[in-house]
Amino acid sequence: MLGKLNAVSEQLAGKTIVIEAKANETVEDLKGKIEERDGISSDSLKLDFQGMGLTDKRMTLSCCGIGHDQTVHVSLRLSGC
């Protein structure tokens, strides 16, 4: 288990939230936890870790190199007109 995972919501009022996550959970799972907590559609969220976009929703957090007490940056995906 990763334990605490820091998700920094830069575009979402600049606040830091802490999310409990397991190493075998996926990027999609993490987005779902953020959606559940903040009420923002997971499809609208863009996650970045160490400067790289987490675009493959099926990848596990451990495969992305995300470990205990590390920070994932959260922003809103811009939609076209």
C-alpha positions as CSV (number, residue, x, y, z in Angstrom):
1,M,0.0,0.0,0.0
2,L,1.2,3.5,-0.9
3,G,-0.5,5.0,2.1
4,K,-0.7,8.7,1.7
5,L,-0.5,10.2,-1.7
6,N,-0.3,14.0,-2.0
7,A,-2.5,15.3,-4.9
8,V,-1.7,19.0,-5.5
9,S,-4.7,20.6,-7.2
10,E,-2.9,23.5,-8.8
11,Q,-5.8,24.7,-11.0
12,L,-8.4,23.8,-8.3
13,A,-7.8,26.7,-5.9
14,G,-4.2,25.8,-5.3
15,K,-5.0,23.4,-2.5
16,T,-3.2,20.2,-1.5
17,I,-5.3,17.1,-0.7
18,V,-4.1,13.8,0.6
19,I,-5.5,10.6,-0.8
20,E,-5.0,7.1,0.4
21,A,-4.0,4.9,-2.5
22,K,-2.6,1.4,-3.1
23,A,0.3,0.6,-5.4
24,N,-1.8,-1.6,-7.6
25,E,-4.5,1.0,-8.1
26,T,-4.7,2.6,-11.5
27,V,-4.5,6.2,-12.7
28,E,-8.2,5.9,-13.4
29,D,-8.8,4.8,-9.8
30,L,-6.9,7.8,-8.6
31,K,-9.0,10.1,-10.8
32,G,-12.1,8.5,-9.4
33,K,-11.0,9.2,-5.8
34,I,-10.4,12.9,-6.7
35,E,-13.8,13.0,-8.5
36,E,-15.5,11.5,-5.4
37,R,-13.8,13.9,-3.1
38,D,-14.1,17.2,-5.1
39,G,-17.2,16.5,-7.3
40,I,-15.3,17.2,-10.5
41,S,-15.7,14.7,-13.4
42,S,-12.7,12.4,-13.7
43,D,-12.8,13.0,-17.5
44,S,-12.0,16.7,-16.8
45,L,-8.9,15.9,-14.7
46,K,-5.4,16.0,-16.0
47,L,-2.8,14.3,-13.8
48,D,1.0,14.9,-14.0
49,F,3.8,13.2,-12.0
50,Q,7.4,14.5,-12.2
51,G,6.6,16.5,-15.3
52,M,5.0,13.6,-17.2
53,G,1.3,13.4,-18.0
54,L,-0.4,10.3,-16.7
55,T,-2.5,9.6,-19.8
56,D,-2.8,5.7,-19.7
57,K,-5.7,5.2,-17.3
58,R,-4.9,1.5,-17.0
59,M,-1.4,2.0,-15.6
60,T,-0.9,1.3,-11.9
61,L,0.5,3.9,-9.7
62,S,3.5,1.8,-9.0
63,C,4.2,1.4,-12.7
64,C,4.1,5.2,-13.0
65,G,6.8,5.4,-10.3
66,I,4.4,6.9,-7.8
67,G,5.3,6.0,-4.2
68,H,4.5,6.9,-0.6
69,D,4.1,10.6,0.1
70,Q,4.8,11.7,-3.4
71,T,2.9,14.5,-5.2
72,V,0.7,14.2,-8.3
73,H,-0.3,17.5,-9.8
74,V,-4.0,17.8,-10.8
75,S,-5.4,20.3,-13.2
76,L,-8.5,20.7,-15.3
77,R,-8.4,19.6,-18.9
78,L,-9.4,22.4,-21.2
79,S,-12.3,21.7,-23.5
80,G,-12.7,23.1,-27.0
81,C,-15.4,25.5,-28.1
